[in-house]
């Protein structure tokens, strides 16, 4: 100890400061703790996963789900995923740097193992007149392309009545705070509710939205994923965020009579897992996953999970003020508030575009201001690589998906999915501030259009 002290005293002040700064930066990257409680909120529960490398997460906080399903519940966890869940530290353990590591592995016979844990507490709910906030800082498995086929990391919550029953889904509610499949740079936020199939949540798909992770990709960096259940506003809201950016909202009025089924029970428990294969990755890929190209051993890292509540007023308002974005500006198609069925991709004209658009898909843009002089025309920048005989309509609806279109135009192959053209359409005269829906209708199920941007003219 004496010798170390002498050596330390010989270091220059600049060296000492540099070492201290490096240590601080490393701590901020790999050993970040639960952030300070925001003003107006109360911390209800948290885990920052500090502990020795190779140790299991706290049994005081977490339950390990094992095998291929709950005892007496649906096989393969009801989703078709193929892995066997274990409590083996090789699949689930702390990494010694303040993170939980969940790692899917494949043995020489081709059998997959992984891990799924859920909180012991199952009473997380929004207080009357207040807000529930569930948040985690997570890095998705760092794997993309064919090597990622079948990977399905998730951070989510299930209604407490599911414990011990296992056949009352989706009525008890499911909040998917972060889902990702096949290594895509996309976060999905999804609500499951009501009845299966169909119902207000369009089961088994749910009511979902997706977007790319801001800045660095979901796989290459940590991002913060947050869900809020807000009982301080009328109608009540469910909201999804990534890095504080709101990208999905569901309103109580959308769910109707089933809202009470998922909100009147004791509350929710939180889950973290990495599945392999199943309905979601298979559906996005268009074939069965995983494949021979899928690479095992890529971990999801979880820095912290925390739950806060507010008695109201603790959340940023989600509705822009009157006179939001001008209808006469260029409205980027990827800047939707909600969507169904579409995804985003890099656009040859810069930025992103909406893609994979087919019959029944839609995107919502809130509080578009048309002013007092009527808009009479709609223009959209579109492209299509649809096969011969495949076409459809790009439609504009105001304020509700069930309202009739105020205008539309037909589109077929333009020479490729990045061969852009601007197509105009006459519309009914519009004034004032409206929520604008782009809806897409086709007589065939195939994708028929991409959209880069749209605008309105007088």
Secondary structure per residue as TSV (DSSP state, phi and psi in degrees):
chain	resnum	aa	ss	phi	psi
A	1	X	-	360.0	-40.7
A	2	X	H	-62.1	-44.5
A	3	X	H	-62.6	-41.1
A	4	X	H	-60.5	-38.7
A	5	X	H	-64.8	-41.0
A	6	X	H	-63.1	-46.4
A	7	X	H	-59.9	-42.6
A	8	X	H	-61.8	-39.4
A	9	X	H	-67.7	-24.1
A	10	X	H	-79.7	-15.1
A	11	X	S	-67.8	143.7
A	12	X	-	-69.2	157.4
A	13	X	H	-60.3	-38.7
A	14	X	H	-62.9	-40.5
A	15	X	H	-64.2	-44.1
A	16	X	H	-59.9	-45.0
A	17	X	H	-63.2	-39.5
A	18	X	H	-64.3	-42.6
A	19	X	H	-63.0	-41.2
A	20	X	H	-64.2	-40.9
A	21	X	H	-65.4	-42.5
A	22	X	H	-60.0	-44.5
A	23	X	H	-61.5	-40.7
A	24	X	H	-65.1	-41.2
A	25	X	H	-65.4	-42.0
A	26	X	H	-62.9	-40.4
A	27	X	H	-61.9	-39.7
A	28	X	H	-67.7	-30.0
A	29	X	H	-83.1	-48.9
A	30	X	H	-107.4	-16.6
A	31	X	S	-128.3	35.2
A	32	X	-	-63.8	136.8
A	33	X	-	-99.2	-180.0
A	34	X	-	-57.3	130.5
A	35	X	-	-66.5	161.8
A	36	X	-	-57.5	146.2
A	37	X	-	-63.8	125.7
A	38	X	-	-63.9	153.2
A	39	X	T	-57.3	132.8
A	40	X	T	90.3	-1.3
A	41	X	E	-116.4	161.0
A	42	X	E	-126.9	127.1
A	43	X	E	-71.8	124.9
A	44	X	E	-100.8	-30.3
A	45	X	E	-170.1	148.2
A	46	X	E	-162.6	161.8
A	47	X	E	-147.6	125.4
A	48	X	-	-105.6	5.5
A	49	X	-	58.7	34.7
A	50	X	-	-82.0	140.5
A	51	X	S	160.0	173.5
A	52	X	-	-64.8	145.7
A	53	X	T	-59.0	135.5
A	54	X	T	89.7	-8.3
A	55	X	-	-83.1	155.3
A	56	X	-	-78.8	153.6
A	57	X	-	-62.5	158.0
A	58	X	-	-56.7	125.3
A	59	X	T	-72.8	-13.8
A	60	X	T	-73.0	-24.8
A	61	X	T	-102.4	-30.4
A	62	X	E	-128.5	147.8
A	63	X	E	-109.4	137.7
A	64	X	E	-91.5	123.4
A	65	X	E	-85.0	135.2
A	66	X	-	-126.5	149.8
A	67	X	B	83.9	-147.2
A	68	X	T	-111.5	12.2
A	69	X	S	165.5	162.6
A	70	X	-	-66.6	147.3
A	71	X	T	-58.2	121.5
A	72	X	T	83.0	-2.1
A	73	X	S	-95.8	-178.3
A	74	X	-	-65.2	148.6
A	75	X	G	-66.0	152.3
A	76	X	G	51.0	37.4
A	77	X	G	59.6	17.1
A	78	X	G	78.8	3.2
A	79	X	T	-120.0	-6.7
A	80	X	T	85.7	1.7
A	81	X	-	-64.0	151.0
A	82	X	-	-107.2	-15.5
A	83	X	-	-72.6	159.6
A	84	X	E	-101.4	126.5
A	85	X	E	-83.0	140.4
A	86	X	-	-133.3	172.4
A	87	X	-	-112.5	25.5
A	88	X	-	-71.3	129.2
A	89	X	T	-55.3	-22.0
A	90	X	T	-66.0	-27.8
A	91	X	T	-95.0	-32.5
A	92	X	E	-148.3	119.0
A	93	X	E	-168.0	167.2
A	94	X	E	-79.0	148.4
A	95	X	-	-97.8	2.2
A	96	X	S	81.5	-4.8
A	97	X	S	-115.6	22.7
A	98	X	S	86.4	19.6
A	99	X	-	-127.4	149.3
A	100	X	E	-87.0	137.7
A	101	X	E	-120.4	119.6
A	102	X	E	-112.7	120.5
A	103	X	E	-126.3	114.9
A	104	X	-	-74.6	136.7
A	105	X	E	-128.7	154.7
A	106	X	E	-128.9	130.7
A	107	X	-	-87.5	-179.6
A	108	X	T	-66.1	-20.1
A	109	X	T	-89.7	-0.3
A	110	X	S	90.2	8.4
A	111	X	-	-85.1	134.3
A	112	X	E	-98.5	141.8
A	113	X	E	-126.8	155.6
A	114	X	E	-160.1	-158.2
A	115	X	-	-144.5	151.1
A	116	X	E	-144.8	125.3
A	117	X	E	-125.4	153.0
A	118	X	E	-138.4	148.2
A	119	X	E	-66.2	143.8
A	120	X	S	-63.1	-40.3
A	121	X	-	-69.3	138.9
A	122	X	-	-134.0	33.7
A	123	X	-	-125.2	26.3
A	124	X	B	-79.5	116.5
A	125	X	-	-153.4	159.4
A	126	X	-	-73.8	133.2
A	127	X	-	-68.1	157.5
A	128	X	T	-57.7	125.6
A	129	X	T	75.3	8.5
A	130	X	S	-127.2	-162.4
A	131	X	E	-133.4	138.3
A	132	X	E	-101.0	136.3
A	133	X	E	-130.1	117.0
A	134	X	E	-112.7	127.8
A	135	X	E	-140.6	145.0
A	136	X	E	-145.7	148.1
A	137	X	E	-108.1	116.8
A	138	X	E	-138.7	142.7
A	139	X	E	-112.7	120.6
A	140	X	-	-67.4	160.2
A	141	X	-	-52.0	131.9
A	142	X	S	-83.3	76.1
A	143	X	-	-153.2	138.3
A	144	X	-	-139.6	173.2
A	145	X	G	67.0	-152.3
A	146	X	G	-60.9	-30.3
A	147	X	G	-66.1	-17.4
A	148	X	G	-100.1	-2.3
A	149	X	T	-59.6	122.6
A	150	X	T	101.2	-16.8
A	151	X	E	-66.0	134.6
A	152	X	E	-144.2	74.4
A	153	X	E	-76.0	149.5
A	154	X	E	-153.5	149.5
A	155	X	E	-134.4	114.2
A	156	X	E	-155.6	177.2
A	157	X	E	-141.7	141.9
A	158	X	E	-121.9	145.8
A	159	X	E	-63.0	138.5
A	160	X	G	-58.4	-31.2
A	161	X	G	-62.8	-10.9
A	162	X	G	-66.4	-30.9
A	163	X	T	-65.8	122.5
A	164	X	T	89.9	-12.1
A	165	X	T	-108.6	-62.9
A	166	X	-	72.0	2.5
A	167	X	S	-126.1	12.8
A	168	X	-	-103.6	13.4
A	169	X	T	-77.8	142.8
A	170	X	T	-98.0	9.4
A	171	X	T	-58.2	-31.5
A	172	X	T	-78.9	-8.1
A	173	X	-	93.0	142.1
A	174	X	E	-144.1	125.3
A	175	X	E	-108.9	106.8
A	176	X	E	-88.1	101.7
A	177	X	E	-75.7	-38.7
A	178	X	E	-146.6	121.2
A	179	X	E	-129.6	151.1
A	180	X	-	-152.4	146.5
A	181	X	-	-136.9	148.7
A	182	X	T	59.7	24.8
A	183	X	T	68.6	20.1
A	184	X	-	-75.6	148.2
A	185	X	S	-80.6	68.2
A	186	X	-	-148.5	135.3
A	187	X	E	-109.3	133.0
A	188	X	E	-106.2	135.5
A	189	X	E	-116.2	128.2
A	190	X	E	-139.8	140.9
A	191	X	E	-108.6	130.8
A	192	X	E	-112.8	135.1
A	193	X	-	-162.3	176.5
A	194	X	S	73.7	-124.3
A	195	X	-	-125.0	161.1
A	196	X	S	-130.5	125.0
A	197	X	S	-84.2	170.2
A	198	X	B	81.4	-134.9
A	199	X	T	71.9	-175.2
A	200	X	T	-66.9	-19.9
A	201	X	T	-100.6	12.3
A	202	X	T	52.1	49.6
A	203	X	B	-71.1	146.3
A	204	X	T	-93.1	7.7
A	205	X	T	-75.3	-35.7
A	206	X	-	81.4	173.6
A	207	X	E	-97.0	110.8
A	208	X	E	-132.1	165.6
A	209	X	E	-146.3	159.7
A	210	X	E	-146.7	160.5
A	211	X	E	-163.7	161.2
A	212	X	-	-69.0	155.4
A	213	X	-	-68.7	140.0
A	214	X	S	-65.1	140.1
A	215	X	S	67.4	-116.5
A	216	X	S	-66.5	153.1
A	217	X	-	-65.5	161.5
A	218	X	T	-59.7	-31.3
A	219	X	T	-86.1	-22.2
A	220	X	T	-98.1	-6.6
A	221	X	S	-155.8	161.4
A	222	X	-	-71.9	142.3
A	223	X	E	-136.0	155.7
A	224	X	E	-101.0	124.3
A	225	X	E	-112.5	130.1
A	226	X	E	-136.3	142.8
A	227	X	E	-126.2	138.9
A	228	X	E	-129.0	134.1
A	229	X	E	-111.1	112.1
A	230	X	E	-110.2	112.0
A	231	X	-	-102.6	10.1
A	232	X	S	-92.5	-4.6
A	233	X	S	-122.4	161.4
A	234	X	S	-127.4	123.0
A	235	X	S	-71.2	158.2
A	236	X	-	-56.9	154.9
A	237	X	E	-130.3	152.1
A	238	X	E	-117.2	132.4
A	239	X	E	-133.2	144.2
A	240	X	E	-122.1	136.5
A	241	X	E	-132.1	152.1
A	242	X	E	-130.4	126.5
A	243	X	T	48.8	45.7
A	244	X	T	69.3	7.5
A	245	X	E	-100.3	117.5
A	246	X	E	-69.7	131.9
A	247	X	E	-135.1	-2.1
A	248	X	E	-156.1	133.0
A	249	X	E	-136.9	136.3
A	250	X	E	-123.7	134.3
A	251	X	E	-103.5	147.7
A	252	X	H	-50.5	-39.0
A	253	X	H	-67.0	-21.2
A	254	X	H	-71.7	-25.2
A	255	X	H	-96.0	-27.3
A	256	X	G	63.7	-132.3
A	257	X	G	-63.0	-18.4
A	258	X	G	-86.7	-7.8
A	259	X	H	-57.8	-46.5
A	260	X	H	-62.5	-33.7
A	261	X	H	-59.0	-35.1
A	262	X	H	-100.1	-4.0
A	263	X	H	-121.7	-9.8
A	264	X	S	-97.1	-3.5
A	265	X	S	-85.8	-172.1
A	266	X	S	-66.1	-24.2
A	267	X	-	141.4	-159.3
A	268	X	E	-127.4	152.5
A	269	X	E	-111.3	156.1
A	270	X	E	-106.2	141.9
A	271	X	E	-127.5	148.8
A	272	X	E	-132.0	130.9
A	273	X	E	-161.4	161.6
A	274	X	E	-125.5	108.0
A	275	X	E	-88.6	164.0
A	276	X	E	-127.4	124.3
A	277	X	S	73.2	-179.2
A	278	X	S	116.6	-179.8
A	279	X	H	-60.6	-40.3
A	280	X	H	-70.1	-56.1
A	281	X	H	-62.7	-35.6
A	282	X	H	-64.6	-42.4
A	283	X	H	-65.0	-39.5
A	284	X	H	-71.1	-39.3
A	285	X	H	-74.3	-31.0
A	286	X	T	86.6	9.8
A	287	X	S	-159.7	173.4
A	288	X	-	-73.0	134.1
A	289	X	S	-122.7	159.0
A	290	X	-	-73.3	174.2
A	291	X	-	-119.3	179.5
A	292	X	T	-62.8	-21.9
A	293	X	T	-83.0	-13.3
A	294	X	-	-66.7	131.5
A	295	X	-	-100.5	126.8
A	296	X	-	-80.1	170.9
A	297	X	-	88.7	9.7
A	298	X	-	-98.2	124.1
A	299	X	E	-98.3	146.2
A	300	X	E	-87.6	131.0
A	301	X	E	-108.9	132.8
A	302	X	E	-121.3	116.2
A	303	X	E	-78.9	-46.2
A	304	X	E	-158.4	159.3
A	305	X	E	-130.3	134.5
A	306	X	E	-143.1	150.5
A	307	X	E	-127.3	125.1
A	308	X	E	-121.0	157.4
A	309	X	E	-129.5	154.4
A	310	X	E	-131.6	146.1
A	311	X	S	-85.8	15.1
A	312	X	S	117.0	145.4
A	313	X	S	81.3	6.2
A	314	X	-	-94.3	1.5
A	315	X	S	-120.3	146.3
A	316	X	-	-65.2	132.3
A	317	X	-	-54.7	140.5
A	318	X	-	-100.8	-7.1
A	319	X	S	-102.5	121.2
A	320	X	-	-59.2	155.5
A	321	X	-	-65.0	162.6
A	322	X	S	-52.4	144.2
A	323	X	S	73.8	52.1
A	324	X	-	-70.7	-139.0
A	325	X	S	-62.2	137.9
A	326	X	B	-68.1	137.5
A	327	X	T	-65.4	-18.3
A	328	X	T	-98.3	3.9
A	329	X	S	-89.5	170.0
A	330	X	-	-78.3	117.5
A	331	X	E	-99.4	112.4
A	332	X	E	-69.8	130.2
A	333	X	T	-62.6	-29.5
A	334	X	T	-76.5	-7.7
A	335	X	-	-89.1	40.3
A	336	X	-	-74.0	157.0
A	337	X	S	-88.6	-35.0
A	338	X	E	-147.0	161.1
A	339	X	E	-155.8	163.9
A	340	X	E	-139.1	122.5
A	341	X	S	87.4	-10.7
A	342	X	-	-101.4	170.9
A	343	X	E	-144.9	174.4
A	344	X	E	-117.2	155.6
A	345	X	E	-151.3	164.1
A	346	X	E	-63.2	136.8
A	347	X	-	-104.8	139.9
A	348	X	T	-66.1	-18.2
A	349	X	T	-95.3	8.5
A	350	X	S	102.8	150.4
A	351	X	S	69.1	-142.0
A	352	X	E	-124.6	160.9
A	353	X	E	-133.8	160.4
A	354	X	E	-78.4	136.3
A	355	X	E	-137.3	178.0
A	356	X	E	58.2	41.2
A	357	X	E	-92.1	129.5
A	358	X	-	-138.6	-178.9
A	359	X	T	-54.8	131.0
A	360	X	T	90.0	-8.7
A	361	X	-	-76.2	159.8
A	362	X	E	-159.6	163.3
A	363	X	E	-142.9	141.8
A	364	X	E	-113.1	135.8
A	365	X	E	-126.8	116.6
A	366	X	E	-87.7	147.9
A	367	X	E	53.2	56.2
A	368	X	E	-88.2	125.3
A	369	X	E	-96.7	113.7
A	370	X	-	-93.6	-7.9
A	371	X	-	70.4	-164.6
A	372	X	S	-97.5	-13.8
A	373	X	S	-93.6	123.3
A	374	X	-	-61.3	138.1
A	375	X	E	-81.2	137.2
A	376	X	E	-123.3	-6.1
A	377	X	E	-143.8	147.9
A	378	X	E	-119.4	137.5
A	379	X	E	-129.8	140.5
A	380	X	E	-136.2	144.4
A	381	X	E	-93.8	110.7
A	382	X	E	-131.0	159.9
A	383	X	E	-146.9	153.4
A	384	X	E	-150.8	133.9
A	385	X	-	-114.6	25.3
A	386	X	-	-64.2	144.9
A	387	X	-	-62.5	164.1
A	388	X	T	-56.7	135.3
A	389	X	T	91.6	-7.0
A	390	X	-	-103.2	125.5
A	391	X	-	-153.3	175.7
A	392	X	E	-171.4	-178.3
A	393	X	E	-109.6	138.1
A	394	X	E	-100.8	118.9
A	395	X	E	-119.5	154.5
A	396	X	E	-116.5	126.1
A	397	X	E	-125.4	151.7
A	398	X	E	-113.1	128.9
A	399	X	S	73.4	-22.4
A	400	X	-	-156.1	142.5
A	401	X	T	-64.3	-23.7
A	402	X	T	-87.6	-8.3
A	403	X	S	-72.9	149.3
A	404	X	-	-67.6	153.8
A	405	X	-	-62.7	143.2
A	406	X	S	-90.7	-8.3
A	407	X	E	178.4	161.3
A	408	X	E	-163.9	163.6
A	409	X	E	-142.7	155.6
A	410	X	E	-93.1	147.8
A	411	X	E	-142.4	138.5
A	412	X	-	-132.3	-163.2
A	413	X	-	-56.1	128.0
A	414	X	-	-104.4	1.6
A	415	X	S	112.8	-0.6
A	416	X	E	152.1	160.3
A	417	X	E	-69.7	-10.4
A	418	X	E	-122.7	20.1
A	419	X	E	-95.9	94.3
A	420	X	E	-89.0	144.1
A	421	X	E	-145.3	151.4
A	422	X	E	-96.3	121.7
A	423	X	E	-115.2	126.1
A	424	X	E	-95.8	161.3
A	425	X	E	-152.5	139.3
A	426	X	E	-73.9	145.3
A	427	X	E	-133.5	162.2
A	428	X	E	-61.6	149.2
A	429	X	E	-62.8	132.9
A	430	X	E	-127.1	132.3
A	431	X	-	-131.7	169.0
A	432	X	S	84.2	-166.9
A	433	X	E	-110.2	129.2
A	434	X	E	-140.3	152.0
A	435	X	E	-77.1	131.4
A	436	X	E	-110.8	127.1
A	437	X	E	-107.0	128.3
A	438	X	E	-91.4	121.3
A	439	X	E	-119.5	157.2
A	440	X	E	-133.8	125.5
A	441	X	E	-128.7	132.3
A	442	X	-	-146.7	152.6
A	443	X	S	-82.4	-5.6
A	444	X	S	-121.6	154.6
A	445	X	S	-79.1	-9.3
A	446	X	S	-73.2	153.2
A	447	X	-	-57.5	141.3
A	448	X	-	-134.9	-6.5
A	449	X	E	-158.9	151.0
A	450	X	E	-114.0	150.7
A	451	X	E	-129.1	128.5
A	452	X	E	-94.2	-51.9
A	453	X	E	-155.7	169.9
A	454	X	E	-149.0	164.9
A	455	X	E	-158.6	172.8
A	456	X	E	-125.0	155.1
A	457	X	E	-134.5	160.7
A	458	X	-	-76.3	360.0
